Amino acid sequence: CTSSPHSRRKYRDPADLDEVVVPLREFGNYRNGTTNLVPDDIDGLPSTHNYKNLASDPDTLLYEAEIDQGHAFRCCQPWIAVVCLPYFWVWAAARGLGQVLAGCTCDEVVCWLRKEYSTRNFFRVYPNRIEFNVPNMRIPFGFLGCGSWNADNIITNPFDRGAFGFRRVNSGVCSFLLCIYPVFGETLARQRCQCNGSLWSGGCCSWWCDEWCCDMMCCTYRYNGLADADETAFAAGIALQAYFEGRKITREEMNKCLDYYHDNISERTDPEGRKRDVCCEPFYIPLCSCLCCYEYVCHPHRNIPFDEEDPLCTPELVEVYDKYKELRDKQVENYKQFTGPVRKSTCCRALGCRRLFGRRGFFFCTEGCNDPDSSCCSKKDGDPAPPFRYKDIDDINDASVVLRAVLGDPPLNVTYRGWQWDEVSNEFVLPPCKETNESLTNRSANIKSFRELRSSKSPQSESFLK
């Protein structure tokens, strides 16, 4: 094996500017995904486990997602009937009956609150990783009513191991009812490769990766049971892009980015003004919203099983049930006002493909395929990746754009090259390269000033670093 990640890691956050020859982080060779723009030299990023080379404190909790309270009923999915097939018995015997039963979630339907399932499920975003926990049952203690014997199942996904972007999954996953309705919570996908660009090179015959079909074909890692997968994807994308840039980020700065998202990008806060297109409109086939199942089956009213005078009715228990009622009412209202009438109102909206051909289209890898008018045909050596044929609101509001808009310019050694949307001509244009000799000289002067301030240990050095 010749692979050696240690040999390729040349960036050291935030110490890049102390280097004699400052390594420049360039972005532009890859097309942007829904949330992120991947750096050209992805192998050069610092290890997420080498904390001294990271810009932010890895123990800083940047974001914690809201868990959908219908997640407790995911054992009620129709595909669970597969347990009746002899093939499943063979698989269970090979894997071990105890391990298979550990994934049984049937007790969550009744004991979602009492056994601490609701408070122990989490999805958290840190500056260098994603952490999530889906507790499972320990055999045989969980069946005997011993809540403390339910085991946590905390999984960590570091950003330097297959994290290139995040997005909400529309449909086609077994965590949805009939693979369509998110009555058990929404699903978030983590992109496993950096290829938003050409899969096969060939000039005008290049083919392009398609997000929608990748989601349907399970080419992504999934996180289930989220109340708002769009917001969670955005927050995770902001943390990932900050890691790509070597930018320091705090919880307060993450909250500012989330406010920007809700005010300018989120479809939930403005369904008409920020409506995402789908391929078949204005023609459509109506679809039921499955609201009754979401509200009355998966989000039932839950009452404390003890009298107020009972010693077991503790303030902590009351707080848990009050929190459930608050989240239930909020999530049911969101489903009534947005998910049902907007996301699941038609068959095309439920599927989520935005067009028949091209990116996020129904057919796989057709962007630029045998198209003489495609931007890939006019690409020259040294140019950034060509733009997509269609303009989507997500393409011009990825995490790199939001970070610059909300928190300012990236570190001095970060350079972005790419096509920009021109409102006058209504097309993508390639602005002239800003990296002239003058700009490089100015950047070198800024880096030199930074080094002098850092070495002097003056109060200005800390503000300059921020």
N, C-alpha and C positions, 0 to 999 in steps of 0.2 A: 504494500500500500504506500503510495507516494503522497497522499494527502496529509498536509500539516498546517492546520489553521494558524498555529503560532508563527509560522514563517510569513504569513500574509497580512497579519494585523499590524498596520503601520500608523494608525491614528491612536492618540492618547488624549482623551478628554479629561480636563480642559487644558491640558499641557501642550497641545499642538503648537500654540503660538510661542512656546519657549524653545522650539526646535531651531537649530541653525538653518536648516532648509525646511520651511514650513510646508507640510503636505496640504495641498488644496483638495477640498472635498467638492467634487463636481457632480451636478445633477443634470440630466438631459438625454442620456442615451436610451433610457427606457421611457415608455409611455406611462403616464400616471394612471393609477387605479382609482377606485371610488374614493379612497381616503388618503392614499399616500403616493409619493414620488420617490422611487428607489434610487439611491446613489449609484453612480457609475461603477465605483469600486466597492462593491458590497462586501468583498472578502477582507477589506482593510479595516472594517469597523472594530472597535475594541470589544473584548470579551465582556459579556454581561456579568460574569462572576469575578472579574478583576476590578473590584470596586474603586481602587485608586485611579483607574483610567476612565472613570465615568464622570460626567459633568454634574449630575444630580445625585442626591443622597438616595440610594436604592431602597431605603426603608420608608421613604415618603409615600404615603397613600395619596395618589392623585385623584382617584375616582372609584366609587363603589356603585355598581349597577343595582337597580331595583329589580327584585325577583318577582315574577308573576305568581300570584297565589294559586293559580290553576295548575301549577307544576306538580302539585300533590296527586293529581288525577291522571298522570301520564300512563299509569298501568292499565287504564281503561281503553287504550287504543286497540282497534280491531285486529291489528297484525299480531297481537299477543296470542291469538288463537294458534299460532305456529307451534306452540308447546304440545299440541295434540298430534303433530306429525312425527312419525318414527325417526325421520332425519334429525329432528331436534333432540331426541333421546340419545342418539349416537354422539352428537356434539356435546351434550351435557355430560355424558359419561366420560368423554375424552378430556373435558376441561375440569371436571370435578363438580359433583353435585353441590357441595358446600359453597364453592365460588359462584356457581350459577344462582343459587338461592340468595346469596348476599346482595345481588342486584335486584331482588324482588322489592317493589315499592308499594305493595298493596296496603301495608299498614299506614302509609302516609295519608291515605284517603281519610282515615279516622283519626290518626294521631299526628297530623301535620303540625299542630300547635303544642300538644301535650308532650311530645317526645323531642321537642326542640328542632324539628326539621326546618321550620320556617325561619328560625333565627340562625341556623348553622349553614344554610345554603348561601353562598355568596359568589360574586364575580368582582374582582378587584384589579385595578390597573396601577402599576408602579412604574417608575421611570425606566426600568430595564426588563419588565416581565409582566405576564398576566398570571393571576392566581385565581382558581375557582375551586369550590368545594360542593360536592353533591353527596351528602352522607348516605350510607347504605346500612343494611341490617347485618348484625353479627349473628351467626347461627350457633346454637338454637336460642340464644338469650333474647333476641329481638322478638321471637314468637311468644315468649313467656311474659311479655309485658314489661321487661326491664329496659326502660328508655335509655338509661345511662350506658347500656351495652351497644347502642347504635354507633357505628364507627364512622369517623370522618374519612373522606377520600379526597384530600387536597392535592391538586395537580398544578404544577408550575410550568408555564411555557415561556422561556426566555426569548427576548427579541432577536438574538443572534442564532436562533434555531428554527428556521422556517416561518418567519413573520414578515410579510411583505404588504400587508393591507388587510382591512376588515370591511365587511359589508353585511347587511341584513339579507337573509335568505327568504325569498318570496314563497316558494312552495316546493313540492317534490321531496320532502324529507319525512322520515318516519316519525319524527317528533310532533308532527301536525296531525290533526284528525283528518283521515282520508287523504293525507299528504297535502292538504290545502288550508285547513283552518287552524290558526295558532291558538286554540282554546287552552292549551297547556303552557302557553308562553311562546314568545318569539325566539327565533334561532339566529345566531350570529355566526358568520363564516370567517375564518382566518385564511388568507391566501397563502399557499404553500410555496409559490415560486415567484420570481421577480418578472416573469414574462408577461408583460402587457404589450409586448412587441412581437416581432416576427418569430414564428415557430420554424419556418423553413425559408431561407433566403432565396431570392430569385427575381430581384428587380420588381417589375410590375406584377409578378405572379406570387408575391409574398402573401402568406396567410397570417391572420392575426388571431390572437387568443380571445376567447369570448367568455365573459364572466357568467352570463346566465346559464350557459350550457355546462360550465364547470361546476356550478352549484348543483345542477340537476344530476350530474354524473359523480357526485361525491368526491370531487377533486379538491375539497377544502376540509379543514378541521372545523367541527361545529361545537358551539356552546349553546345549550338549550335552556328554556325556562326564563327568558328575560322579558321584562315588562315593556321595554323600549329598546329594541335592538339597533335602531338607527342612531339614537343618542349614544349608546354604548360603543358602537362602531366608530363614531366620530371621536369620542374620548380616547379610545385605544389608539386610533390613528394619530391623534395629536401627540400622545406619549411616544409612539413609535417614530414619528418624524423628528421629534426633539432628540431622540437617541441617534437617528441618522445624521442630524446636523451637529451633534455635540453641544446642543443648547441646554442650558440649565433651566429647569421648569419646576414650579412650586404648585401647591394645591390652589392657591389664590389665582395664579395665572391660568390654571386649567379651568377654573370657574369662569374667568373672563372669556376664555375661548368658547365655553359652553353657552354663555350669554349671547355671544356673537352668532353661534350656530342657531339658537332658537329665534333670534331676530332676523336672520338673513338667509338661512339655508334650509331649516327644518320644514318638511312638508306638513307635519302634524300641526304646527302653529299657524300655517297659512295654506290650507289645502287647495285653494283656487289659484293664488298667485305663484305658488311654487309646485304646481302639479307636475308629477313625472309622467311623461308620455308613455303610451303603450301602443303596440303595433296595429291593433284592429280598429281603434276609434277613428271616426265617430260611429262605426258599426260595432255592435257588441251583443253578447248573449248574457242576459241577467243571471245573477247567481245569488243564492240565499246567503245571508251573513252568518248564520249559525249562532245568533246572539243568545237564543234561549239556552243552548247547551253551555255557552260561556258563562252566562249569568247564574243559572239555576242549578247546573250540574257541577261545573268545575269551580265555581266560586260560591258555594253555599254559605248561608248564615251559620256561624259557629258560636255556641253558647258555652260558658264556663260550666263544667260538669259538677261543680260543688256549690253549696250554699254559701252565702256571704259570711255566715258565722263559722263556717268550717275552717279549721286551721290550715287546710291545704289550699284555701283560696288566698294566696299571698299577693301582696302588691305587685310582685314581678309577674305572676300569672295573669293578673288583671291587665297589666301593661301590654303583655303579649297579645291578648285577645282584643284590646282596644286598637293596637297597631294593625292587627289583621283586618278589623272592620274598616279602618281608615284606608288601607291599601286596596281592599276589595272594592269599596265604593269608588275610589279614584280609577281603578283599572276597568271596572265595568262601564263607567261613564266614558272613558277613553275609547272603549270598544264600540259603544253606542254612537259616539260622535264622529269617530275617525276610522277605526279599523274596519268595522262592518260596512258603513256606507261608502267608503273611499277605497280601501285596500281590497275588499272582497265583494265589491258591488257587481263586477262582471267577471266572466271567465278569463279574459285577457289580463285584467288587473290582478286576478288571483295568481296567474302564471308568472306575471312580472316581466316578460320579455318586451322590450321597448320598441322593437322593430322586427321586420321579417328577416332582413339580411343585415350584417354588420355587427358592430359591438353591442353587447347585451341583446342580440337578436336571437331568433328562433333557430337559425341554422348556424352551425359551428364554424368558426374561422373563415369568415367571408370578407372581412374588412380589407380591401385592397386586392382581392383575388381576381386577376385578369381584368383589372379596371384601368384603362389608360388615363383616366382623369384622377386616379388616386394620388394622394400626396406622396406616397412612397416612390412614385416614378420620378419625381423631381428632387428627391433627396440626394444631396452631395456629400462627399466625404467630409467629416468634421461637423456636419449639421446635426442638431439634436433630432430625436425621434420624430417622425412626421405626426401631425395631429390626426385625430379621428375625423371621419367624414362628417359626423353629426356632432353638434354642440349639445352637451348635457349640462345641467346646472351643477352636477357633481364634479365635472371635469374642470371647471373654472373655480371651484371652491374646495380643492383638496387641502390636506393638512398643511402643506408648505405655504399655500396662499394665506390660509387663516393665521398661521403663526406670524407671518410678516405683517399682516393687517392689524393684528391685536397686540402682539408683543414686540414688534419692530424687526429690524434686520437680523439675520442669523449671525453667527460668529464670523470674524473677518476672513477666515480661510474657506468659507463656503461660497460656491458659485452656482447659480441656477441658469441654465440655458434652455429655452423652450419657445414654442409657438404661443402666441397670445391672440385672444379674440378681439377683433377690431369692430367696434360698434358702428363705425361709419360705412365700411365696406361689407359688413356682415359676413366676414370670413376670417379664418385664422391667418395671421401674418407672422413672419419671423423677424423680430426686431434686430437691429444691428448689434453685433457683439460689443458688450461694454468693456471687455477686457483689453483695453488699449495699453500702450506703454505708460501713458499718463496714469491710468487707473491702477495699474500694477505698482507704479512708483508710489502712489498715494497709499495703497494698501500696505506696502512695505514700510512706509513711514508710520502708519498707524500701528503696525505690529511692533516696530521699534519703540514707539512711545509706550505701548503696553508693557514691553519688557522692562523698560526703564522704571515705569511706575511700580511694576511688580517687584523689582529688585530693591526699590527704595522703601517698600513697605509703608507707603504713605496712605492716608485715608482715601485719596483719590483712586488708588489702585483697585479697591474693592468695588467702588461705584463703576469704574471702567470695565471691570470684569462682568458685572451685572449687565 
